[in-house]
Amino acid sequence: MNHLAVGQEARANRTFSADDVAAYRTLSGDAGLAFGAADSAAAVPGPLLSGMFSDLLGTQLPGPGTNWLKQSLRFPAVARVGEVVTAVVQITRLRPEKALVNLRTTCVTSAGAVVCEGEALVLVKDLTAS
């Protein structure tokens, strides 16, 4: 945990396509009814957005070997297909005695709209050296 510090962050950008959403809906059985028929084709499902956090936690911060224990999410706005979304994970608390890290998680569109926000708790006792 020596390489981790409160305030440290990692980020990634992604533009979800209609094909990404269709593949997700096929794999999950999600018919998109939660947004209503008019919006369902253009809205990016929440699990695709939160998947960006999973990628960041496991590959960048804290990194390989991270075990995701808990996540809370809120979706204050809808991300649209074709929009650039930036996911950010930021360390808010370190608990070295328990090998735990708390992080703030946020997805924001290029227009500045927060489309997903929450907190994550991860276990870092099995981190691999980078």
Backbone atoms as SQL, in Angstrom:
CREATE TABLE atoms (id INTEGER PRIMARY KEY, chain TEXT, resi INTEGER, resn TEXT, atom TEXT, x REAL, y REAL, z REAL);
INSERT INTO atoms VALUES
  (1, 'A', 1, 'MET', 'N', 0.817, -1.204, 0.000),
  (2, 'A', 1, 'MET', 'CA', 0.000, 0.000, 0.000),
  (3, 'A', 1, 'MET', 'C', 0.854, 1.258, 0.000),
  (4, 'A', 2, 'ASN', 'N', 2.157, 1.104, 0.044),
  (5, 'A', 2, 'ASN', 'CA', 3.028, 2.274, 0.139),
  (6, 'A', 2, 'ASN', 'C', 2.918, 3.212, -1.049),
  (7, 'A', 3, 'HIS', 'N', 2.536, 2.699, -2.201),
  (8, 'A', 3, 'HIS', 'CA', 2.442, 3.540, -3.396),
  (9, 'A', 3, 'HIS', 'C', 1.080, 4.235, -3.518),
  (10, 'A', 4, 'LEU', 'N', 0.178, 3.988, -2.571),
  (11, 'A', 4, 'LEU', 'CA', -1.154, 4.581, -2.610),
  (12, 'A', 4, 'LEU', 'C', -1.225, 5.782, -1.670),
  (13, 'A', 5, 'ALA', 'N', -1.987, 6.815, -2.083),
  (14, 'A', 5, 'ALA', 'CA', -2.126, 8.024, -1.268),
  (15, 'A', 5, 'ALA', 'C', -3.530, 8.588, -1.426),
  (16, 'A', 6, 'VAL', 'N', -4.047, 9.161, -0.357),
  (17, 'A', 6, 'VAL', 'CA', -5.339, 9.846, -0.418),
  (18, 'A', 6, 'VAL', 'C', -5.246, 10.953, -1.471),
  (19, 'A', 7, 'GLY', 'N', -6.256, 11.048, -2.309),
  (20, 'A', 7, 'GLY', 'CA', -6.295, 12.046, -3.380),
  (21, 'A', 7, 'GLY', 'C', -5.819, 11.504, -4.711),
  (22, 'A', 8, 'GLN', 'N', -5.091, 10.398, -4.696),
  (23, 'A', 8, 'GLN', 'CA', -4.610, 9.789, -5.940),
  (24, 'A', 8, 'GLN', 'C', -5.811, 9.346, -6.773),
  (25, 'A', 9, 'GLU', 'N', -5.712, 9.519, -8.094),
  (26, 'A', 9, 'GLU', 'CA', -6.842, 9.142, -8.949),
  (27, 'A', 9, 'GLU', 'C', -6.369, 8.542, -10.263),
  (28, 'A', 10, 'ALA', 'N', -7.310, 7.840, -10.881),
  (29, 'A', 10, 'ALA', 'CA', -7.109, 7.288, -12.221),
  (30, 'A', 10, 'ALA', 'C', -8.363, 7.592, -13.014),
  (31, 'A', 11, 'ARG', 'N', -8.194, 7.743, -14.329),
  (32, 'A', 11, 'ARG', 'CA', -9.347, 8.070, -15.170),
  (33, 'A', 11, 'ARG', 'C', -9.228, 7.381, -16.518),
  (34, 'A', 12, 'ALA', 'N', -10.383, 7.220, -17.150),
  (35, 'A', 12, 'ALA', 'CA', -10.439, 6.629, -18.488),
  (36, 'A', 12, 'ALA', 'C', -11.640, 7.208, -19.216),
  (37, 'A', 13, 'ASN', 'N', -11.503, 7.363, -20.524),
  (38, 'A', 13, 'ASN', 'CA', -12.595, 7.858, -21.374),
  (39, 'A', 13, 'ASN', 'C', -13.144, 6.711, -22.207),
  (40, 'A', 14, 'ARG', 'N', -14.427, 6.800, -22.496),
  (41, 'A', 14, 'ARG', 'CA', -15.064, 5.792, -23.341),
  (42, 'A', 14, 'ARG', 'C', -16.259, 6.419, -24.026),
  (43, 'A', 15, 'THR', 'N', -16.462, 6.048, -25.263),
  (44, 'A', 15, 'THR', 'CA', -17.673, 6.416, -25.992),
  (45, 'A', 15, 'THR', 'C', -18.403, 5.120, -26.298),
  (46, 'A', 16, 'PHE', 'N', -19.576, 4.946, -25.725),
  (47, 'A', 16, 'PHE', 'CA', -20.350, 3.726, -25.945),
  (48, 'A', 16, 'PHE', 'C', -21.134, 3.853, -27.243),
  (49, 'A', 17, 'SER', 'N', -21.093, 2.806, -28.040),
  (50, 'A', 17, 'SER', 'CA', -21.807, 2.783, -29.315),
  (51, 'A', 17, 'SER', 'C', -23.146, 2.066, -29.155),
  (52, 'A', 18, 'ALA', 'N', -23.977, 2.183, -30.174),
  (53, 'A', 18, 'ALA', 'CA', -25.242, 1.447, -30.194),
  (54, 'A', 18, 'ALA', 'C', -24.968, -0.052, -30.170),
  (55, 'A', 19, 'ASP', 'N', -23.886, -0.494, -30.813),
  (56, 'A', 19, 'ASP', 'CA', -23.526, -1.914, -30.791),
  (57, 'A', 19, 'ASP', 'C', -23.146, -2.369, -29.385),
  (58, 'A', 20, 'ASP', 'N', -22.441, -1.523, -28.615),
  (59, 'A', 20, 'ASP', 'CA', -22.097, -1.857, -27.230),
  (60, 'A', 20, 'ASP', 'C', -23.364, -2.085, -26.412),
  (61, 'A', 21, 'VAL', 'N', -24.307, -1.179, -26.555),
  (62, 'A', 21, 'VAL', 'CA', -25.562, -1.270, -25.798),
  (63, 'A', 21, 'VAL', 'C', -26.354, -2.494, -26.235),
  (64, 'A', 22, 'ALA', 'N', -26.407, -2.762, -27.533),
  (65, 'A', 22, 'ALA', 'CA', -27.132, -3.940, -28.036),
  (66, 'A', 22, 'ALA', 'C', -26.498, -5.220, -27.512),
  (67, 'A', 23, 'ALA', 'N', -25.171, -5.291, -27.501),
  (68, 'A', 23, 'ALA', 'CA', -24.488, -6.480, -26.985),
  (69, 'A', 23, 'ALA', 'C', -24.790, -6.671, -25.498),
  (70, 'A', 24, 'TYR', 'N', -24.762, -5.581, -24.743),
  (71, 'A', 24, 'TYR', 'CA', -25.091, -5.661, -23.317),
  (72, 'A', 24, 'TYR', 'C', -26.521, -6.175, -23.134),
  (73, 'A', 25, 'ARG', 'N', -27.450, -5.619, -23.884),
  (74, 'A', 25, 'ARG', 'CA', -28.862, -6.015, -23.746),
  (75, 'A', 25, 'ARG', 'C', -29.048, -7.490, -24.106),
  (76, 'A', 26, 'THR', 'N', -28.339, -7.969, -25.101),
  (77, 'A', 26, 'THR', 'CA', -28.433, -9.380, -25.488),
  (78, 'A', 26, 'THR', 'C', -27.877, -10.275, -24.383),
  (79, 'A', 27, 'LEU', 'N', -26.694, -9.927, -23.874),
  (80, 'A', 27, 'LEU', 'CA', -26.060, -10.743, -22.832),
  (81, 'A', 27, 'LEU', 'C', -26.835, -10.748, -21.524),
  (82, 'A', 28, 'SER', 'N', -27.410, -9.614, -21.165),
  (83, 'A', 28, 'SER', 'CA', -28.073, -9.489, -19.871),
  (84, 'A', 28, 'SER', 'C', -29.569, -9.776, -19.914),
  (85, 'A', 29, 'GLY', 'N', -30.154, -9.764, -21.112),
  (86, 'A', 29, 'GLY', 'CA', -31.604, -9.922, -21.210),
  (87, 'A', 29, 'GLY', 'C', -32.348, -8.638, -20.901),
  (88, 'A', 30, 'ASP', 'N', -31.630, -7.524, -20.802),
  (89, 'A', 30, 'ASP', 'CA', -32.210, -6.210, -20.509),
  (90, 'A', 30, 'ASP', 'C', -32.885, -5.682, -21.767),
  (91, 'A', 31, 'ALA', 'N', -34.186, -5.530, -21.713),
  (92, 'A', 31, 'ALA', 'CA', -34.927, -5.031, -22.870),
  (93, 'A', 31, 'ALA', 'C', -34.933, -3.505, -22.935),
  (94, 'A', 32, 'GLY', 'N', -34.336, -2.840, -21.956),
  (95, 'A', 32, 'GLY', 'CA', -34.257, -1.382, -21.970),
  (96, 'A', 32, 'GLY', 'C', -35.544, -0.705, -21.567),
  (97, 'A', 33, 'LEU', 'N', -36.438, -1.411, -20.906),
  (98, 'A', 33, 'LEU', 'CA', -37.738, -0.839, -20.571),
  (99, 'A', 33, 'LEU', 'C', -37.682, 0.184, -19.433),
  (100, 'A', 34, 'ALA', 'N', -36.588, 0.175, -18.680),
  (101, 'A', 34, 'ALA', 'CA', -36.496, 1.094, -17.537),
  (102, 'A', 34, 'ALA', 'C', -36.498, 2.554, -17.972),
  (103, 'A', 35, 'PHE', 'N', -36.036, 2.852, -19.178),
  (104, 'A', 35, 'PHE', 'CA', -35.964, 4.237, -19.633),
  (105, 'A', 35, 'PHE', 'C', -37.159, 4.621, -20.494),
  (106, 'A', 36, 'GLY', 'N', -38.015, 3.704, -20.816),
  (107, 'A', 36, 'GLY', 'CA', -39.118, 3.979, -21.719),
  (108, 'A', 36, 'GLY', 'C', -38.679, 3.728, -23.148),
  (109, 'A', 37, 'ALA', 'N', -39.604, 3.436, -24.013),
  (110, 'A', 37, 'ALA', 'CA', -39.289, 3.039, -25.385),
  (111, 'A', 37, 'ALA', 'C', -38.507, 4.100, -26.154),
  (112, 'A', 38, 'ALA', 'N', -38.836, 5.373, -25.968),
  (113, 'A', 38, 'ALA', 'CA', -38.177, 6.425, -26.749),
  (114, 'A', 38, 'ALA', 'C', -36.713, 6.598, -26.360),
  (115, 'A', 39, 'ASP', 'N', -36.403, 6.464, -25.078),
  (116, 'A', 39, 'ASP', 'CA', -35.043, 6.701, -24.611),
  (117, 'A', 39, 'ASP', 'C', -34.167, 5.467, -24.587),
  (118, 'A', 40, 'SER', 'N', -34.753, 4.266, -24.609),
  (119, 'A', 40, 'SER', 'CA', -33.967, 3.067, -24.337),
  (120, 'A', 40, 'SER', 'C', -32.855, 2.836, -25.342),
  (121, 'A', 41, 'ALA', 'N', -33.042, 3.165, -26.599),
  (122, 'A', 41, 'ALA', 'CA', -32.004, 2.921, -27.595),
  (123, 'A', 41, 'ALA', 'C', -30.836, 3.886, -27.441),
  (124, 'A', 42, 'ALA', 'N', -31.083, 5.081, -26.935),
  (125, 'A', 42, 'ALA', 'CA', -30.032, 6.097, -26.854),
  (126, 'A', 42, 'ALA', 'C', -29.334, 6.140, -25.497),
  (127, 'A', 43, 'ALA', 'N', -29.882, 5.480, -24.478),
  (128, 'A', 43, 'ALA', 'CA', -29.321, 5.536, -23.131),
  (129, 'A', 43, 'ALA', 'C', -28.294, 4.428, -22.922),
  (130, 'A', 44, 'VAL', 'N', -27.203, 4.771, -22.246),
  (131, 'A', 44, 'VAL', 'CA', -26.193, 3.773, -21.882),
  (132, 'A', 44, 'VAL', 'C', -26.614, 3.165, -20.542),
  (133, 'A', 45, 'PRO', 'N', -26.790, 1.842, -20.473),
  (134, 'A', 45, 'PRO', 'CA', -27.192, 1.216, -19.208),
  (135, 'A', 45, 'PRO', 'C', -26.166, 1.439, -18.102),
  (136, 'A', 46, 'GLY', 'N', -26.658, 1.614, -16.886),
  (137, 'A', 46, 'GLY', 'CA', -25.803, 1.842, -15.728),
  (138, 'A', 46, 'GLY', 'C', -24.692, 0.813, -15.546),
  (139, 'A', 47, 'PRO', 'N', -24.960, -0.480, -15.728),
  (140, 'A', 47, 'PRO', 'CA', -23.876, -1.457, -15.554),
  (141, 'A', 47, 'PRO', 'C', -22.707, -1.258, -16.526),
  (142, 'A', 48, 'LEU', 'N', -22.951, -0.710, -17.708),
  (143, 'A', 48, 'LEU', 'CA', -21.835, -0.418, -18.605),
  (144, 'A', 48, 'LEU', 'C', -20.985, 0.719, -18.047),
  (145, 'A', 49, 'LEU', 'N', -21.636, 1.707, -17.456),
  (146, 'A', 49, 'LEU', 'CA', -20.888, 2.803, -16.827),
  (147, 'A', 49, 'LEU', 'C', -20.092, 2.296, -15.630),
  (148, 'A', 50, 'SER', 'N', -20.722, 1.523, -14.761),
  (149, 'A', 50, 'SER', 'CA', -20.012, 1.032, -13.571),
  (150, 'A', 50, 'SER', 'C', -18.907, 0.053, -13.943),
  (151, 'A', 51, 'GLY', 'N', -19.007, -0.576, -15.095),
  (152, 'A', 51, 'GLY', 'CA', -17.935, -1.441, -15.568),
  (153, 'A', 51, 'GLY', 'C', -16.644, -0.667, -15.796),
  (154, 'A', 52, 'MET', 'N', -16.769, 0.614, -16.092),
  (155, 'A', 52, 'MET', 'CA', -15.578, 1.448, -16.243),
  (156, 'A', 52, 'MET', 'C', -14.823, 1.548, -14.918),
  (157, 'A', 53, 'PHE', 'N', -15.555, 1.575, -13.799),
  (158, 'A', 53, 'PHE', 'CA', -14.903, 1.598, -12.485),
  (159, 'A', 53, 'PHE', 'C', -14.164, 0.288, -12.238),
  (160, 'A', 54, 'SER', 'N', -14.807, -0.814, -12.565),
  (161, 'A', 54, 'SER', 'CA', -14.178, -2.123, -12.390),
  (162, 'A', 54, 'SER', 'C', -12.858, -2.189, -13.145),
  (163, 'A', 55, 'ASP', 'N', -12.863, -1.703, -14.377),
  (164, 'A', 55, 'ASP', 'CA', -11.643, -1.687, -15.183),
  (165, 'A', 55, 'ASP', 'C', -10.555, -0.845, -14.510),
  (166, 'A', 56, 'LEU', 'N', -10.893, 0.355, -14.085),
  (167, 'A', 56, 'LEU', 'CA', -9.905, 1.231, -13.450),
  (168, 'A', 56, 'LEU', 'C', -9.356, 0.638, -12.157),
  (169, 'A', 57, 'LEU', 'N', -10.242, 0.093, -11.327),
  (170, 'A', 57, 'LEU', 'CA', -9.810, -0.471, -10.047),
  (171, 'A', 57, 'LEU', 'C', -8.861, -1.653, -10.244),
  (172, 'A', 58, 'GLY', 'N', -9.136, -2.484, -11.232),
  (173, 'A', 58, 'GLY', 'CA', -8.338, -3.684, -11.432),
  (174, 'A', 58, 'GLY', 'C', -7.095, -3.508, -12.273),
  (175, 'A', 59, 'THR', 'N', -7.035, -2.424, -13.039),
  (176, 'A', 59, 'THR', 'CA', -5.882, -2.258, -13.928),
  (177, 'A', 59, 'THR', 'C', -5.001, -1.068, -13.576),
  (178, 'A', 60, 'GLN', 'N', -5.585, -0.038, -12.940),
  (179, 'A', 60, 'GLN', 'CA', -4.805, 1.178, -12.683),
  (180, 'A', 60, 'GLN', 'C', -4.675, 1.528, -11.207),
  (181, 'A', 61, 'LEU', 'N', -5.794, 1.689, -10.525),
  (182, 'A', 61, 'LEU', 'CA', -5.761, 2.172, -9.143),
  (183, 'A', 61, 'LEU', 'C', -6.834, 1.497, -8.310),
  (184, 'A', 62, 'PRO', 'N', -6.504, 0.699, -7.351),
  (185, 'A', 62, 'PRO', 'CA', -5.176, 0.361, -6.890),
  (186, 'A', 62, 'PRO', 'C', -4.362, -0.526, -7.846),
  (187, 'A', 63, 'GLY', 'N', -5.021, -1.338, -8.700),
  (188, 'A', 63, 'GLY', 'CA', -4.282, -2.105, -9.692),
  (189, 'A', 63, 'GLY', 'C', -4.555, -3.594, -9.630),
  (190, 'A', 64, 'PRO', 'N', -3.786, -4.375, -10.395),
  (191, 'A', 64, 'PRO', 'CA', -3.983, -5.832, -10.448),
  (192, 'A', 64, 'PRO', 'C', -3.918, -6.472, -9.062),
  (193, 'A', 65, 'GLY', 'N', -4.867, -7.337, -8.798),
  (194, 'A', 65, 'GLY', 'CA', -4.974, -7.992, -7.499),
  (195, 'A', 65, 'GLY', 'C', -5.987, -7.333, -6.575),
  (196, 'A', 66, 'THR', 'N', -6.564, -6.211, -7.008),
  (197, 'A', 66, 'THR', 'CA', -7.593, -5.526, -6.221),
  (198, 'A', 66, 'THR', 'C', -8.836, -6.399, -6.144),
  (199, 'A', 67, 'ASN', 'N', -9.389, -6.533, -4.952),
  (200, 'A', 67, 'ASN', 'CA', -10.649, -7.252, -4.755),
  (201, 'A', 67, 'ASN', 'C', -11.731, -6.248, -4.419),
  (202, 'A', 68, 'TRP', 'N', -12.743, -6.169, -5.276),
  (203, 'A', 68, 'TRP', 'CA', -13.837, -5.219, -5.141),
  (204, 'A', 68, 'TRP', 'C', -14.815, -5.773, -4.109),
  (205, 'A', 69, 'LEU', 'N', -14.965, -5.116, -2.969),
  (206, 'A', 69, 'LEU', 'CA', -15.820, -5.596, -1.892),
  (207, 'A', 69, 'LEU', 'C', -17.213, -4.990, -1.897),
  (208, 'A', 70, 'LYS', 'N', -17.285, -3.694, -2.178),
  (209, 'A', 70, 'LYS', 'CA', -18.580, -3.006, -2.071),
  (210, 'A', 70, 'LYS', 'C', -18.586, -1.802, -2.991),
  (211, 'A', 71, 'GLN', 'N', -19.768, -1.524, -3.567),
  (212, 'A', 71, 'GLN', 'CA', -19.932, -0.358, -4.434),
  (213, 'A', 71, 'GLN', 'C', -21.326, 0.209, -4.211),
  (214, 'A', 72, 'SER', 'N', -21.407, 1.511, -4.039),
  (215, 'A', 72, 'SER', 'CA', -22.709, 2.184, -4.048),
  (216, 'A', 72, 'SER', 'C', -22.717, 3.086, -5.273),
  (217, 'A', 73, 'LEU', 'N', -23.857, 3.154, -5.938),
  (218, 'A', 73, 'LEU', 'CA', -23.969, 3.943, -7.170),
  (219, 'A', 73, 'LEU', 'C', -25.247, 4.761, -7.170),
  (220, 'A', 74, 'ARG', 'N', -25.170, 5.900, -7.811),
  (221, 'A', 74, 'ARG', 'CA', -26.325, 6.766, -8.044),
  (222, 'A', 74, 'ARG', 'C', -26.204, 7.258, -9.477),
  (223, 'A', 75, 'PHE', 'N', -27.324, 7.354, -10.167),
  (224, 'A', 75, 'PHE', 'CA', -27.339, 7.773, -11.567),
  (225, 'A', 75, 'PHE', 'C', -28.190, 9.032, -11.713),
  (226, 'A', 76, 'PRO', 'N', -27.599, 10.216, -11.474),
  (227, 'A', 76, 'PRO', 'CA', -28.368, 11.456, -11.489),
  (228, 'A', 76, 'PRO', 'C', -28.783, 11.928, -12.883),
  (229, 'A', 77, 'ALA', 'N', -28.144, 11.416, -13.922),
  (230, 'A', 77, 'ALA', 'CA', -28.496, 11.791, -15.295),
  (231, 'A', 77, 'ALA', 'C', -28.229, 10.591, -16.203),
  (232, 'A', 78, 'VAL', 'N', -28.700, 10.679, -17.422),
  (233, 'A', 78, 'VAL', 'CA', -28.548, 9.586, -18.389),
  (234, 'A', 78, 'VAL', 'C', -27.378, 9.874, -19.320),
  (235, 'A', 79, 'ALA', 'N', -26.517, 8.875, -19.501),
  (236, 'A', 79, 'ALA', 'CA', -25.460, 8.966, -20.513),
  (237, 'A', 79, 'ALA', 'C', -26.051, 8.484, -21.831),
  (238, 'A', 80, 'ARG', 'N', -25.705, 9.140, -22.900),
  (239, 'A', 80, 'ARG', 'CA', -26.247, 8.817, -24.220),
  (240, 'A', 80, 'ARG', 'C', -25.205, 8.113, -25.085),
  (241, 'A', 81, 'VAL', 'N', -25.686, 7.230, -25.936),
  (242, 'A', 81, 'VAL', 'CA', -24.836, 6.577, -26.924),
  (243, 'A', 81, 'VAL', 'C', -24.138, 7.668, -27.740),
  (244, 'A', 82, 'GLY', 'N', -22.840, 7.488, -27.979),
  (245, 'A', 82, 'GLY', 'CA', -22.076, 8.449, -28.769),
  (246, 'A', 82, 'GLY', 'C', -21.438, 9.563, -27.970),
  (247, 'A', 83, 'GLU', 'N', -21.791, 9.692, -26.686),
  (248, 'A', 83, 'GLU', 'CA', -21.222, 10.713, -25.805),
  (249, 'A', 83, 'GLU', 'C', -19.917, 10.203, -25.205),
  (250, 'A', 84, 'VAL', 'N', -18.937, 11.075, -25.081),
  (251, 'A', 84, 'VAL', 'CA', -17.707, 10.703, -24.375),
  (252, 'A', 84, 'VAL', 'C', -17.997, 10.736, -22.878),
  (253, 'A', 85, 'VAL', 'N', -17.674, 9.636, -22.200),
  (254, 'A', 85, 'VAL', 'CA', -17.847, 9.533, -20.749),
  (255, 'A', 85, 'VAL', 'C', -16.470, 9.334, -20.128),
  (256, 'A', 86, 'THR', 'N', -16.182, 10.100, -19.089),
  (257, 'A', 86, 'THR', 'CA', -14.925, 9.948, -18.355),
  (258, 'A', 86, 'THR', 'C', -15.237, 9.371, -16.980),
  (259, 'A', 87, 'ALA', 'N', -14.626, 8.228, -16.692),
  (260, 'A', 87, 'ALA', 'CA', -14.754, 7.606, -15.373),
  (261, 'A', 87, 'ALA', 'C', -13.524, 7.977, -14.554),
  (262, 'A', 88, 'VAL', 'N', -13.757, 8.294, -13.283),
  (263, 'A', 88, 'VAL', 'CA', -12.669, 8.653, -12.375),
  (264, 'A', 88, 'VAL', 'C', -12.857, 7.876, -11.070),
  (265, 'A', 89, 'VAL', 'N', -11.769, 7.280, -10.587),
  (266, 'A', 89, 'VAL', 'CA', -11.749, 6.708, -9.244),
  (267, 'A', 89, 'VAL', 'C', -10.703, 7.488, -8.459),
  (268, 'A', 90, 'GLN', 'N', -11.062, 7.900, -7.245),
  (269, 'A', 90, 'GLN', 'CA', -10.154, 8.708, -6.425),
  (270, 'A', 90, 'GLN', 'C', -10.124, 8.154, -5.006),
  (271, 'A', 91, 'ILE', 'N', -8.929, 7.938, -4.496),
  (272, 'A', 91, 'ILE', 'CA', -8.777, 7.413, -3.133),
  (273, 'A', 91, 'ILE', 'C', -9.210, 8.477, -2.126),
  (274, 'A', 92, 'THR', 'N', -10.113, 8.086, -1.224),
  (275, 'A', 92, 'THR', 'CA', -10.586, 9.001, -0.188),
  (276, 'A', 92, 'THR', 'C', -10.132, 8.592, 1.208),
  (277, 'A', 93, 'ARG', 'N', -9.761, 7.321, 1.353),
  (278, 'A', 93, 'ARG', 'CA', -9.334, 6.836, 2.669),
  (279, 'A', 93, 'ARG', 'C', -8.479, 5.586, 2.498),
  (280, 'A', 94, 'LEU', 'N', -7.412, 5.492, 3.274),
  (281, 'A', 94, 'LEU', 'CA', -6.554, 4.311, 3.312),
  (282, 'A', 94, 'LEU', 'C', -6.622, 3.705, 4.709),
  (283, 'A', 95, 'ARG', 'N', -6.797, 2.394, 4.772),
  (284, 'A', 95, 'ARG', 'CA', -6.777, 1.679, 6.050),
  (285, 'A', 95, 'ARG', 'C', -5.761, 0.544, 5.958),
  (286, 'A', 96, 'PRO', 'N', -4.459, 0.887, 6.070),
  (287, 'A', 96, 'PRO', 'CA', -3.412, -0.108, 5.862),
  (288, 'A', 96, 'PRO', 'C', -3.481, -1.303, 6.820),
  (289, 'A', 97, 'GLU', 'N', -3.966, -1.071, 8.029),
  (290, 'A', 97, 'GLU', 'CA', -4.043, -2.167, 9.006),
  (291, 'A', 97, 'GLU', 'C', -5.002, -3.273, 8.553),
  (292, 'A', 98, 'LYS', 'N', -5.948, -2.932, 7.694),
  (293, 'A', 98, 'LYS', 'CA', -6.910, -3.915, 7.166),
  (294, 'A', 98, 'LYS', 'C', -6.745, -4.128, 5.669),
  (295, 'A', 99, 'ALA', 'N', -5.780, -3.450, 5.052),
  (296, 'A', 99, 'ALA', 'CA', -5.543, -3.514, 3.600),
  (297, 'A', 99, 'ALA', 'C', -6.785, -3.089, 2.817),
  (298, 'A', 100, 'LEU', 'N', -7.471, -2.043, 3.315),
  (299, 'A', 100, 'LEU', 'CA', -8.685, -1.540, 2.676),
  (300, 'A', 100, 'LEU', 'C', -8.457, -0.138, 2.121),
  (301, 'A', 101, 'VAL', 'N', -9.108, 0.131, 0.996),
  (302, 'A', 101, 'VAL', 'CA', -9.053, 1.447, 0.364),
  (303, 'A', 101, 'VAL', 'C', -10.472, 1.862, 0.012),
  (304, 'A', 102, 'ASN', 'N', -10.852, 3.070, 0.396),
  (305, 'A', 102, 'ASN', 'CA', -12.128, 3.662, 0.000),
  (306, 'A', 102, 'ASN', 'C', -11.862, 4.610, -1.155),
  (307, 'A', 103, 'LEU', 'N', -12.764, 4.605, -2.139),
  (308, 'A', 103, 'LEU', 'CA', -12.614, 5.477, -3.306),
  (309, 'A', 103, 'LEU', 'C', -13.936, 6.134, -3.668),
  (310, 'A', 104, 'ARG', 'N', -13.851, 7.345, -4.188),
  (311, 'A', 104, 'ARG', 'CA', -14.992, 8.028, -4.798),
  (312, 'A', 104, 'ARG', 'C', -14.986, 7.615, -6.265),
  (313, 'A', 105, 'THR', 'N', -16.156, 7.317, -6.808),
  (314, 'A', 105, 'THR', 'CA', -16.269, 6.902, -8.209),
  (315, 'A', 105, 'THR', 'C', -17.242, 7.835, -8.919),
  (316, 'A', 106, 'THR', 'N', -16.828, 8.328, -10.087),
  (317, 'A', 106, 'THR', 'CA', -17.651, 9.297, -10.814),
  (318, 'A', 106, 'THR', 'C', -17.515, 9.082, -12.312),
  (319, 'A', 107, 'CYS', 'N', -18.635, 9.183, -13.032),
  (320, 'A', 107, 'CYS', 'CA', -18.637, 9.232, -14.495),
  (321, 'A', 107, 'CYS', 'C', -19.268, 10.549, -14.913),
  (322, 'A', 108, 'VAL', 'N', -18.566, 11.273, -15.792),
  (323, 'A', 108, 'VAL', 'CA', -19.018, 12.590, -16.252),
  (324, 'A', 108, 'VAL', 'C', -18.962, 12.616, -17.772),
  (325, 'A', 109, 'THR', 'N', -19.964, 13.234, -18.394),
  (326, 'A', 109, 'THR', 'CA', -19.960, 13.385, -19.848),
  (327, 'A', 109, 'THR', 'C', -19.058, 14.551, -20.240),
  (328, 'A', 110, 'SER', 'N', -18.749, 14.637, -21.533),
  (329, 'A', 110, 'SER', 'CA', -17.922, 15.748, -22.009),
  (330, 'A', 110, 'SER', 'C', -18.617, 17.092, -21.815),
  (331, 'A', 111, 'ALA', 'N', -19.949, 17.073, -21.668),
  (332, 'A', 111, 'ALA', 'CA', -20.699, 18.301, -21.400),
  (333, 'A', 111, 'ALA', 'C', -20.694, 18.655, -19.913),
  (334, 'A', 112, 'GLY', 'N', -20.106, 17.792, -19.076),
  (335, 'A', 112, 'GLY', 'CA', -20.011, 18.074, -17.653),
  (336, 'A', 112, 'GLY', 'C', -21.111, 17.480, -16.790),
  (337, 'A', 113, 'ALA', 'N', -22.008, 16.696, -17.385),
  (338, 'A', 113, 'ALA', 'CA', -23.092, 16.095, -16.610),
  (339, 'A', 113, 'ALA', 'C', -22.586, 14.860, -15.864),
  (340, 'A', 114, 'VAL', 'N', -22.854, 14.797, -14.557),
  (341, 'A', 114, 'VAL', 'CA', -22.523, 13.611, -13.774),
  (342, 'A', 114, 'VAL', 'C', -23.605, 12.574, -14.068),
  (343, 'A', 115, 'VAL', 'N', -23.194, 11.440, -14.628),
  (344, 'A', 115, 'VAL', 'CA', -24.157, 10.402, -15.000),
  (345, 'A', 115, 'VAL', 'C', -24.094, 9.192, -14.071),
  (346, 'A', 116, 'CYS', 'N', -23.037, 9.113, -13.268),
  (347, 'A', 116, 'CYS', 'CA', -22.907, 8.036, -12.288),
  (348, 'A', 116, 'CYS', 'C', -21.940, 8.498, -11.218),
  (349, 'A', 117, 'GLU', 'N', -22.307, 8.264, -9.954),
  (350, 'A', 117, 'GLU', 'CA', -21.412, 8.616, -8.863),
  (351, 'A', 117, 'GLU', 'C', -21.650, 7.674, -7.705),
  (352, 'A', 118, 'GLY', 'N', -20.617, 7.500, -6.916),
  (353, 'A', 118, 'GLY', 'CA', -20.755, 6.612, -5.769),
  (354, 'A', 118, 'GLY', 'C', -19.455, 6.447, -5.026),
  (355, 'A', 119, 'GLU', 'N', -19.378, 5.334, -4.285),
  (356, 'A', 119, 'GLU', 'CA', -18.206, 5.019, -3.499),
  (357, 'A', 119, 'GLU', 'C', -17.896, 3.548, -3.647),
  (358, 'A', 120, 'ALA', 'N', -16.615, 3.214, -3.571),
  (359, 'A', 120, 'ALA', 'CA', -16.184, 1.818, -3.640),
  (360, 'A', 120, 'ALA', 'C', -15.303, 1.515, -2.439),
  (361, 'A', 121, 'LEU', 'N', -15.347, 0.257, -2.016),
  (362, 'A', 121, 'LEU', 'CA', -14.454, -0.255, -0.996),
  (363, 'A', 121, 'LEU', 'C', -13.737, -1.448, -1.606),
  (364, 'A', 122, 'VAL', 'N', -12.411, -1.427, -1.558),
  (365, 'A', 122, 'VAL', 'CA', -11.635, -2.522, -2.130),
  (366, 'A', 122, 'VAL', 'C', -10.607, -3.043, -1.122),
  (367, 'A', 123, 'LEU', 'N', -10.277, -4.324, -1.296),
  (368, 'A', 123, 'LEU', 'CA', -9.253, -4.984, -0.503),
  (369, 'A', 123, 'LEU', 'C', -7.994, -5.060, -1.363),
  (370, 'A', 124, 'VAL', 'N', -6.869, -4.640, -0.806),
  (371, 'A', 124, 'VAL', 'CA', -5.646, -4.556, -1.609),
  (372, 'A', 124, 'VAL', 'C', -4.516, -5.441, -1.078),
  (373, 'A', 125, 'LYS', 'N', -4.828, -6.441, -0.278),
  (374, 'A', 125, 'LYS', 'CA', -3.755, -7.262, 0.281),
  (375, 'A', 125, 'LYS', 'C', -3.081, -8.143, -0.756),
  (376, 'A', 126, 'ASP', 'N', -3.724, -8.364, -1.905),
  (377, 'A', 126, 'ASP', 'CA', -3.169, -9.230, -2.950),
  (378, 'A', 126, 'ASP', 'C', -2.687, -8.447, -4.170),
  (379, 'A', 127, 'LEU', 'N', -2.394, -7.159, -4.005),
  (380, 'A', 127, 'LEU', 'CA', -1.916, -6.359, -5.151),
  (381, 'A', 127, 'LEU', 'C', -0.628, -6.963, -5.704),
  (382, 'A', 128, 'THR', 'N', -0.546, -6.994, -7.029),
  (383, 'A', 128, 'THR', 'CA', 0.685, -7.460, -7.656),
  (384, 'A', 128, 'THR', 'C', 1.562, -6.264, -7.932),
  (385, 'A', 129, 'ALA', 'N', 2.848, -6.481, -7.946),
  (386, 'A', 129, 'ALA', 'CA', 3.793, -5.388, -8.204),
  (387, 'A', 129, 'ALA', 'C', 3.636, -4.885, -9.626),
  (388, 'A', 130, 'SER', 'N', 3.737, -3.567, -9.788),
  (389, 'A', 130, 'SER', 'CA', 3.610, -3.024, -11.139),
  (390, 'A', 130, 'SER', 'C', 4.947, -2.778, -11.755);
